């Protein structure tokens, strides 16, 4: 199934890629072989008009979409983290169309987010049709994203590891075959249709001096700073446009106008950046134009996404890193002209380092360079910069671009690891529905008669209008110290911890935290916060048992093992 669906996805990605190139030629009056991001032969009047018009159209469509469908569109990472891989194909088509329109308008974003959304949504819908298990559905979503990225860059290894690192959140042997097959099938399908050009072509193997690896480490450190500024720039752009208090549907048009002002001086900020990458490998610009283009691309990408254009930073970060690596090499050449012979190496290391730090997929970038060059010493250099940049961003900033966007929305997700099952394991599913309830007006003697010692463990006390008042161990009501006042004292006098309770909708992690907070072993369960009426109770021991069982079951399913945690007979 993954082979067939991967082939379909590859053909679709190739068709969309050719469609975007045709729309660019139409909207920006390009030549038949020109690409928008090269900045060559672009009509300046259209540079001013097209992004704003496209933004206005996108804003209107987005407003209409929010009117008819109020929910947020779930992306592959969020789907795998929270919803067991379940995605809406209709929502995926909506986002894909918005990304297509954004790219047509020249926004400084890549189409890869649209590709992966459509590929994942397509695979997810097929998986839901066949009612796949939660673990298999998550792998299906991963395979869809991998197929889309593999076809977008003609790089099956990079596509597969994009799926593992970003969409699945881990590498497992169980997922290897379907994800790899989907990525390979998508690449072969695209190659059979149109033989797309490589993302970049570098002639011959490059000689890397041993001393250069120290410079690659320095480049990785600086790349981490570029990545963090780019991600923060998106948030700053959103906040700045929000302060204008303009209607939400006009913000893409405002972003388009600002983008046009930048593009008049740096036309290479338009589009995803695919064409401009090879342009910079073929030509060597001076240091100042390269430094200016780095800043311009950072601002243009942040403005595009911050104003509401849809897309991702995958290919944009590749161009940003490529240009930054070129600027770094030019700066080094001022002190040591011999380093100019490793100019392309610094570009590739910069490309991988910045992209890995922003996207959060280091091995994906390493394999992308390896598949594009076949140069293992160079790949080691890229790995050096990628590891440094990724580590600094992970430890210092704590987010990739996708998880940073989740953070801005209030979702505490740090990756695609499956945490959604925790939300599904609710108190309502784990509780017992037979609590021992007694009225607060009952005397201790009456309680002793109704509940002899040993007949129950815990009594929950409620008021005459069924509101929870507290609880106590039954053994406490039978203590000899209470005998003198047993006929007159009510059980309300011995009930305690009225604040120790749970709600049916709370998940197991919240329940365990409340058990720890109140230092109790049993708590009553309420249906809602409006009326504290008992519908059941939950014990800490059972909550821990269910939590451990689910953890073991999930881990076994991920590894494809039936008896991962079983223990055989012990030796005599």
C-alpha positions as CSV (number, residue, x, y, z in Angstrom):
1,X,0.0,0.0,0.0
2,X,2.8,2.4,0.8
3,X,4.5,1.7,-2.5
4,X,1.3,2.4,-4.5
5,X,0.3,5.5,-2.4
6,X,3.9,6.8,-2.5
7,X,3.9,6.5,-6.3
8,X,0.7,8.5,-6.5
9,X,2.1,11.1,-4.1
10,X,5.3,11.5,-6.1
11,X,3.3,12.1,-9.3
12,X,1.1,14.6,-7.6
13,X,4.1,16.5,-6.2
14,X,5.7,16.6,-9.6
15,X,2.5,18.0,-11.1
16,X,2.1,20.7,-8.4
17,X,5.8,21.7,-8.9
18,X,5.3,22.2,-12.6
19,X,2.1,24.0,-12.0
20,X,3.8,26.5,-9.7
21,X,6.5,27.1,-12.2
22,X,3.9,27.8,-14.9
23,X,2.0,30.1,-12.5
24,X,5.2,32.0,-11.7
25,X,5.9,32.5,-15.4
26,X,2.4,33.9,-15.8
27,X,2.2,36.1,-12.7
28,X,5.7,37.5,-12.9
29,X,6.2,37.5,-16.7
30,X,9.2,35.1,-16.5
31,X,11.0,33.4,-19.4
32,X,10.2,29.8,-20.3
33,X,13.3,28.5,-18.4
34,X,13.5,31.1,-15.6
35,X,12.8,30.4,-12.0
36,X,11.4,33.1,-9.7
37,X,13.9,32.8,-6.9
38,X,16.9,33.4,-9.1
39,X,15.6,37.0,-9.3
40,X,16.5,37.2,-13.0
41,X,14.2,38.8,-15.6
42,X,11.5,39.6,-13.1
43,X,9.1,42.4,-14.1
44,X,9.5,45.1,-11.4
45,X,5.9,46.3,-11.7
46,X,4.6,42.8,-11.0
47,X,7.0,42.5,-8.1
48,X,5.1,45.4,-6.5
49,X,1.6,44.2,-7.4
50,X,1.5,40.4,-7.3
51,X,2.4,39.7,-3.6
52,X,-0.2,42.2,-2.4
53,X,-2.9,41.0,-4.7
54,X,-2.1,37.4,-3.9
55,X,-2.2,38.3,-0.1
56,X,-5.5,40.0,-0.5
57,X,-7.0,37.0,-2.3
58,X,-5.5,34.6,0.3
59,X,-6.8,36.6,3.2
60,X,-10.4,36.6,1.7
61,X,-10.3,32.8,1.1
62,X,-8.9,32.2,4.6
63,X,-11.7,34.4,6.2
64,X,-14.3,32.4,4.3
65,X,-12.7,29.1,5.4
66,X,-12.7,30.2,9.0
67,X,-16.4,31.1,8.7
68,X,-17.4,27.7,7.4
69,X,-14.8,25.6,9.3
70,X,-13.8,27.1,12.6
71,X,-11.2,24.5,13.7
72,X,-7.5,24.8,13.2
73,X,-5.9,22.7,10.5
74,X,-4.0,19.8,12.1
75,X,-0.6,19.2,10.5
76,X,1.2,15.8,10.4
77,X,3.4,16.5,13.5
78,X,0.3,17.5,15.6
79,X,-1.7,14.6,14.2
80,X,0.9,12.1,15.2
81,X,1.5,13.6,18.7
82,X,-2.2,14.1,19.7
83,X,-4.6,12.3,17.5
84,X,-3.0,9.0,16.6
85,X,-2.4,10.1,13.0
86,X,-6.0,11.1,12.2
87,X,-6.1,14.0,9.8
88,X,-8.8,15.6,7.7
89,X,-8.1,15.2,4.0
90,X,-10.4,18.2,3.2
91,X,-8.4,20.4,5.7
92,X,-5.2,19.2,4.1
93,X,-6.5,20.2,0.6
94,X,-7.4,23.6,2.1
95,X,-3.9,24.1,3.4
96,X,-2.3,22.8,0.3
97,X,-4.3,25.2,-1.8
98,X,-3.4,28.1,0.5
99,X,0.3,27.1,0.2
100,X,-0.1,27.0,-3.6
101,X,-1.6,30.4,-3.7
102,X,1.1,31.8,-1.4
103,X,3.8,30.4,-3.6
104,X,2.2,31.8,-6.7
105,X,2.1,35.2,-5.1
106,X,5.8,35.0,-4.5
107,X,5.8,34.7,-0.8
108,X,9.2,33.9,0.7
109,X,8.1,30.4,1.8
110,X,8.5,26.9,0.5
111,X,5.8,24.6,-0.8
112,X,7.2,21.7,1.2
113,X,4.7,22.3,4.1
114,X,1.9,21.9,1.6
115,X,3.4,18.8,0.0
116,X,3.8,17.1,3.4
117,X,0.4,18.1,4.5
118,X,-1.2,16.7,1.3
119,X,0.9,13.6,1.4
120,X,0.1,12.9,5.1
121,X,-3.5,13.7,4.7
122,X,-3.8,11.4,1.7
123,X,-2.2,8.5,3.5
124,X,-4.1,9.2,6.7
125,X,-7.5,9.1,4.9
126,X,-6.6,5.8,3.4
127,X,-5.5,4.5,6.8
128,X,-8.8,5.6,8.4
129,X,-10.7,3.9,5.6
130,X,-9.1,0.6,6.4
131,X,-9.4,1.3,10.2
132,X,-5.7,0.9,11.0
133,X,-4.6,0.7,14.5
134,X,-3.3,3.9,16.2
135,X,0.4,2.9,15.8
136,X,0.0,1.9,12.1
137,X,-2.0,5.1,11.4
138,X,0.9,7.2,12.7
139,X,3.4,5.3,10.5
140,X,1.1,5.9,7.5
141,X,1.1,9.6,8.2
142,X,4.9,9.5,8.4
143,X,5.1,7.6,5.1
144,X,3.0,10.2,3.4
145,X,5.2,13.1,4.6
146,X,8.3,11.2,3.6
147,X,7.0,10.4,0.1
148,X,6.1,14.1,-0.4
149,X,9.5,15.4,0.7
150,X,11.4,12.7,-1.1
151,X,9.6,13.7,-4.3
152,X,10.0,17.5,-3.7
153,X,13.8,17.2,-3.4
154,X,14.4,14.0,-5.5
155,X,16.1,12.6,-2.3
156,X,14.5,9.4,-0.9
157,X,16.9,9.1,2.1
158,X,16.3,12.7,3.1
159,X,12.6,12.2,2.7
160,X,12.5,9.1,4.8
161,X,14.6,10.7,7.6
162,X,12.4,13.8,7.5
163,X,9.5,11.5,8.3
164,X,11.4,9.7,11.1
165,X,12.9,12.8,12.7
166,X,10.0,15.3,12.4
167,X,6.7,13.5,11.8
168,X,7.2,10.3,13.8
169,X,9.6,11.7,16.3
170,X,11.8,8.5,16.4
171,X,13.4,5.8,14.2
172,X,12.0,2.3,14.6
173,X,12.5,-0.9,12.7
174,X,8.8,-1.4,12.4
175,X,8.4,1.9,10.5
176,X,11.5,1.5,8.4
177,X,10.0,-0.5,5.6
178,X,6.7,1.4,4.9
179,X,8.4,4.8,5.2
180,X,11.4,3.9,3.1
181,X,9.2,2.2,0.4
182,X,6.9,5.2,0.2
183,X,9.9,7.6,-0.2
184,X,11.6,5.4,-2.9
185,X,8.3,4.9,-4.8
186,X,7.6,8.6,-4.8
187,X,11.1,9.5,-6.1
188,X,10.9,6.8,-8.8
189,X,7.4,7.9,-9.8
190,X,8.5,11.6,-10.2
191,X,11.7,10.6,-12.1
192,X,9.6,8.5,-14.5
193,X,7.3,11.4,-15.3
194,X,9.6,14.4,-15.7
195,X,13.2,13.8,-14.6
196,X,13.2,16.9,-12.4
197,X,16.5,18.8,-12.0
198,X,18.5,18.3,-8.8
199,X,18.3,20.9,-6.0
200,X,21.9,21.7,-6.6
201,X,24.8,20.4,-8.7
202,X,28.4,20.7,-7.5
203,X,31.0,19.3,-10.0
204,X,33.7,17.0,-8.7
205,X,34.7,16.1,-5.2
206,X,35.9,18.8,-2.9
207,X,39.2,18.7,-0.9
208,X,38.5,19.4,2.7
209,X,41.4,20.4,4.9
210,X,41.5,19.0,8.4
211,X,41.7,22.6,9.8
212,X,38.5,23.5,8.1
213,X,36.4,21.3,10.5
214,X,37.1,23.8,13.2
215,X,35.7,26.5,10.9
216,X,32.7,24.3,10.2
217,X,32.1,24.2,14.0
218,X,32.2,28.0,14.1
219,X,29.9,28.2,11.1
220,X,27.4,25.9,13.0
221,X,27.5,28.2,16.0
222,X,26.7,31.3,13.9
223,X,24.0,29.3,12.0
224,X,22.3,28.5,15.3
225,X,22.0,32.3,15.9
226,X,20.6,32.8,12.3
227,X,18.0,30.1,12.9
228,X,16.8,31.4,16.3
229,X,16.5,35.0,14.9
230,X,14.5,33.7,11.9
231,X,12.1,31.8,14.1
232,X,11.7,34.7,16.5
233,X,11.3,37.0,13.5
234,X,8.0,35.2,12.6
235,X,6.6,36.0,16.1
236,X,7.8,39.6,15.9
237,X,6.2,40.0,12.5
238,X,2.9,38.6,13.8
239,X,2.9,41.0,16.8
240,X,3.9,44.0,14.8
241,X,1.0,43.4,12.3
242,X,-1.4,42.8,15.2
243,X,-0.6,46.2,16.6
244,X,-1.8,47.8,13.4
245,X,-5.4,46.6,14.4
246,X,-6.2,46.0,10.7
247,X,-8.8,43.3,9.8
248,X,-7.2,39.8,9.9
249,X,-8.0,39.2,6.2
250,X,-5.9,42.2,5.1
251,X,-2.7,41.1,6.9
252,X,-1.4,38.9,4.0
253,X,-1.8,41.9,1.7
254,X,0.1,44.1,4.1
255,X,2.8,41.5,4.3
256,X,2.8,41.2,0.5
257,X,3.4,45.0,0.2
258,X,6.3,44.9,2.7
259,X,7.7,41.8,0.8
260,X,7.6,43.8,-2.4
261,X,9.7,46.6,-0.9
262,X,12.4,44.1,0.0
263,X,12.1,42.3,-3.4
264,X,12.8,45.5,-5.3
265,X,16.3,45.5,-4.0
266,X,16.7,41.7,-3.4
267,X,14.5,39.9,-5.9
268,X,15.9,36.5,-4.8
269,X,13.7,36.7,-1.6
270,X,10.7,35.9,-3.7
271,X,9.6,32.2,-3.8
272,X,10.9,29.2,-2.0
273,X,14.6,29.6,-3.1
274,X,15.0,26.4,-5.1
275,X,16.4,28.1,-8.2
276,X,18.5,30.6,-6.3
277,X,20.5,27.8,-4.6
278,X,22.1,26.6,-7.9
279,X,22.5,30.3,-8.9
280,X,24.8,30.9,-6.0
281,X,26.8,27.7,-6.7
282,X,27.4,29.0,-10.2
283,X,28.2,32.6,-9.4
284,X,30.2,34.1,-6.5
285,X,28.9,37.4,-5.2
286,X,30.8,39.8,-3.0
287,X,30.6,39.8,0.7
288,X,28.3,42.9,1.2
289,X,25.6,41.7,-1.3
290,X,25.6,38.3,0.3
291,X,25.3,39.7,3.8
292,X,22.5,42.0,2.6
293,X,20.7,39.0,1.0
294,X,21.0,37.0,4.3
295,X,19.2,39.7,6.2
296,X,16.7,40.3,3.5
297,X,15.8,36.6,3.2
298,X,15.4,36.3,7.0
299,X,13.1,39.4,7.1
300,X,11.1,38.3,4.0
301,X,10.5,34.8,5.3
302,X,9.4,36.1,8.8
303,X,7.1,38.7,7.2
304,X,5.6,36.1,4.8
305,X,4.7,33.6,7.5
306,X,3.9,36.2,10.2
307,X,1.4,38.0,7.9
308,X,-0.5,34.8,7.1
309,X,1.0,33.4,3.9
310,X,0.9,29.6,4.2
311,X,4.0,27.5,3.6
312,X,7.1,26.3,5.5
313,X,10.7,27.3,5.9
314,X,12.3,24.1,4.6
315,X,13.6,25.4,1.2
316,X,13.8,29.0,2.4
317,X,16.1,27.9,5.2
318,X,18.2,26.0,2.7
319,X,18.7,29.1,0.6
320,X,19.3,31.2,3.7
321,X,22.0,28.8,4.9
322,X,23.5,28.5,1.5
323,X,23.9,32.3,1.2
324,X,25.1,32.6,4.8
325,X,27.8,29.9,4.1
326,X,28.9,31.9,1.0
327,X,29.1,35.1,3.1
328,X,31.1,33.3,5.8
329,X,33.5,31.9,3.1
330,X,34.0,35.4,1.6
331,X,34.7,36.8,5.1
332,X,37.3,34.1,5.8
333,X,38.9,34.7,2.4
334,X,39.8,38.3,3.5
335,X,42.1,36.7,6.1
336,X,43.2,33.5,4.3
337,X,42.7,33.6,0.5
338,X,43.5,29.9,0.2
339,X,40.1,29.1,1.7
340,X,38.4,30.3,-1.4
341,X,39.0,26.8,-2.8
342,X,36.5,25.4,-0.3
343,X,33.9,28.0,-1.1
344,X,31.3,25.4,-2.1
345,X,31.9,23.3,1.0
346,X,31.2,26.3,3.3
347,X,28.0,26.9,1.3
348,X,26.8,23.3,1.8
349,X,27.7,23.3,5.5
350,X,25.9,26.6,6.0
351,X,22.9,25.2,4.1
352,X,22.7,22.1,6.2
353,X,23.4,23.8,9.5
354,X,20.8,26.6,9.2
355,X,18.1,24.3,7.8
356,X,18.7,21.6,10.4
357,X,18.5,24.2,13.2
358,X,15.3,25.7,11.9
359,X,13.5,22.5,10.8
360,X,14.7,20.3,13.6
361,X,15.8,17.4,11.4
362,X,19.6,17.2,11.4
363,X,20.0,13.8,9.7
364,X,17.6,14.9,7.0
365,X,19.9,17.7,6.0
366,X,23.0,15.5,6.1
367,X,21.5,13.0,3.8
368,X,20.2,15.7,1.5
369,X,23.8,16.9,1.0
370,X,25.1,13.3,0.7
371,X,22.5,12.4,-2.0
372,X,23.2,15.6,-3.9
373,X,27.0,15.3,-3.9
374,X,28.0,11.7,-3.1
375,X,31.0,13.3,-1.3
376,X,31.6,11.6,2.1
377,X,34.4,13.9,3.4
378,X,32.1,16.8,2.6
379,X,29.2,15.1,4.3
380,X,31.4,14.8,7.5
381,X,31.9,18.5,7.3
382,X,28.2,19.1,7.0
383,X,27.5,16.7,9.9
384,X,30.0,18.8,12.0
385,X,28.1,22.0,11.4
386,X,24.7,20.5,11.7
387,X,25.4,18.8,15.0
388,X,26.8,22.1,16.4
389,X,23.9,24.2,15.2
390,X,21.2,21.7,16.2
391,X,22.6,21.2,19.7
392,X,22.9,24.9,20.4
393,X,19.3,25.5,19.3
394,X,17.9,22.5,21.1
395,X,19.7,23.3,24.4
396,X,19.6,27.1,24.2
397,X,16.3,27.9,22.5
398,X,14.5,24.6,22.9
399,X,12.3,24.6,19.8
400,X,12.4,23.8,16.1
401,X,10.2,26.0,13.9
402,X,7.2,23.6,14.0
403,X,7.4,23.2,17.8
404,X,7.9,26.9,18.2
405,X,4.6,27.5,16.3
406,X,2.9,25.0,18.7
407,X,4.3,26.9,21.6
408,X,2.9,30.2,20.3
409,X,-0.5,28.5,20.0
410,X,-0.4,27.3,23.6
411,X,0.3,23.6,22.7
412,X,3.1,22.1,24.8
413,X,4.4,19.8,22.1
414,X,8.2,19.3,21.7
415,X,7.9,16.8,18.9
416,X,5.7,14.1,17.3
417,X,6.1,11.6,20.1
418,X,2.7,10.1,20.8
419,X,1.3,11.8,23.8
420,X,-2.3,11.8,22.6
421,X,-3.1,8.5,24.2
422,X,-2.6,10.2,27.6
423,X,-5.5,12.5,26.8
424,X,-7.6,9.4,25.8
425,X,-6.9,7.7,29.1
426,X,-9.2,9.7,31.2
427,X,-10.4,9.5,34.7
428,X,-13.9,8.7,33.5
429,X,-12.6,5.6,31.7
430,X,-10.6,4.4,34.7
431,X,-12.9,5.1,37.6
432,X,-15.2,2.7,39.5
433,X,-18.9,3.7,39.5
434,X,-19.9,2.2,42.9
435,X,-18.8,4.7,45.6
436,X,-20.0,4.2,49.1
437,X,-21.9,7.5,49.8
438,X,-23.4,8.6,53.1
439,X,-25.4,11.8,54.0
440,X,-23.6,14.4,56.2
441,X,-26.5,14.4,58.7
442,X,-26.0,10.7,59.5
443,X,-24.6,10.1,63.0
444,X,-21.5,8.0,63.5
445,X,-23.7,5.3,65.2
446,X,-26.0,5.1,62.3
447,X,-23.0,4.8,59.9
448,X,-21.6,1.9,62.0
449,X,-24.9,0.1,61.8
450,X,-25.1,0.6,58.0
451,X,-21.5,-0.1,57.3
452,X,-20.0,-2.7,59.7
453,X,-16.2,-2.8,59.9
454,X,-14.8,-4.5,56.8
455,X,-17.9,-3.9,54.6
456,X,-16.2,-0.9,52.9
457,X,-12.9,0.9,52.9
458,X,-13.7,4.5,52.2
459,X,-16.9,6.5,52.8
460,X,-17.7,9.7,50.7
461,X,-19.8,12.2,52.5
462,X,-22.4,14.4,50.7
463,X,-24.8,17.2,51.8
464,X,-28.6,16.7,51.6
465,X,-28.4,18.4,48.1
466,X,-25.8,15.8,47.0
467,X,-22.8,18.1,47.1
468,X,-19.5,16.5,48.1
469,X,-18.3,17.4,51.6
470,X,-15.3,15.1,52.2
471,X,-14.3,11.5,52.8
472,X,-12.8,9.2,55.5
473,X,-11.6,5.7,56.0
474,X,-14.4,3.5,57.5
475,X,-12.0,2.2,60.1
476,X,-11.8,5.8,61.5
477,X,-15.6,5.8,62.2
478,X,-15.2,2.6,64.3
479,X,-12.4,3.9,66.5
480,X,-13.1,3.5,70.2
481,X,-12.3,7.2,70.8
482,X,-15.5,8.1,69.1
483,X,-17.8,5.9,71.2
484,X,-18.9,8.6,73.7
485,X,-20.2,11.0,70.9
486,X,-21.3,8.3,68.4
487,X,-25.0,8.9,69.0
488,X,-24.9,12.7,68.6
489,X,-21.9,13.5,66.4
490,X,-22.5,13.5,62.6
491,X,-20.1,12.0,60.1
492,X,-19.5,15.5,58.7
493,X,-17.2,16.0,61.7
494,X,-14.8,13.3,60.7
495,X,-14.9,14.0,56.9
496,X,-11.7,15.5,55.5
497,X,-10.0,16.8,52.3
498,X,-13.0,18.2,50.5
499,X,-10.7,19.7,47.9
500,X,-9.2,16.3,47.0
501,X,-11.3,15.3,43.9
502,X,-11.0,14.6,40.2
503,X,-13.1,15.4,37.1
504,X,-14.1,12.7,34.6
505,X,-12.5,14.6,31.7
506,X,-9.0,14.8,33.3
507,X,-6.3,12.6,32.0
508,X,-4.2,10.1,33.9
509,X,-1.2,12.4,34.2
510,X,-3.3,15.1,35.9
511,X,-4.9,12.5,38.1
512,X,-1.5,11.2,39.3
513,X,-0.3,14.7,40.0
514,X,-3.4,15.4,42.1
515,X,-2.9,12.2,44.1
516,X,0.7,13.4,44.8
517,X,-0.5,16.9,45.7
518,X,-3.2,15.8,48.2
519,X,-1.2,12.8,49.5
520,X,-4.3,10.5,49.3
521,X,-4.9,7.1,47.8
522,X,-8.5,7.5,46.7
523,X,-10.4,10.5,45.3
524,X,-14.0,11.0,44.2
525,X,-14.8,11.8,40.6
526,X,-17.2,14.6,39.5
527,X,-18.8,15.0,36.1
528,X,-18.0,18.7,35.8
529,X,-17.0,21.7,37.9
530,X,-20.5,23.2,38.1
531,X,-21.9,20.7,40.6
532,X,-19.8,18.5,42.8
533,X,-21.9,15.4,42.6
534,X,-20.0,12.1,42.9
535,X,-20.2,9.8,39.9
536,X,-17.4,7.4,40.9
537,X,-14.0,7.2,42.5
538,X,-10.4,6.4,41.4
539,X,-7.5,4.9,43.4
540,X,-4.0,5.9,42.9
541,X,-2.8,2.3,42.6
542,X,-5.2,1.6,39.7
543,X,-4.2,4.8,37.9
544,X,-0.5,3.9,38.1
545,X,-1.3,0.4,36.9
546,X,-3.2,1.6,33.8
547,X,-0.5,4.2,33.1
548,X,2.2,1.6,33.2
549,X,0.3,-0.9,31.1
550,X,-0.3,1.7,28.4
551,X,3.3,2.8,28.4
552,X,4.4,-0.8,27.9
553,X,1.8,-1.5,25.3
554,X,2.8,1.7,23.3
555,X,6.5,0.8,23.4
556,X,5.9,-2.8,22.4
557,X,3.7,-1.6,19.5
558,X,6.3,0.9,18.3
559,X,9.0,-1.8,18.2
560,X,6.7,-4.3,16.7
561,X,7.2,-6.8,19.5
562,X,4.3,-8.7,21.1
563,X,6.2,-9.8,24.3
564,X,8.8,-7.1,24.8
565,X,8.2,-6.9,28.5
566,X,7.5,-10.5,29.2
567,X,9.7,-12.5,31.6
568,X,10.5,-16.1,30.9
569,X,10.9,-18.8,33.5
570,X,13.7,-18.0,36.0
571,X,16.6,-20.4,36.1
572,X,16.5,-22.8,39.1
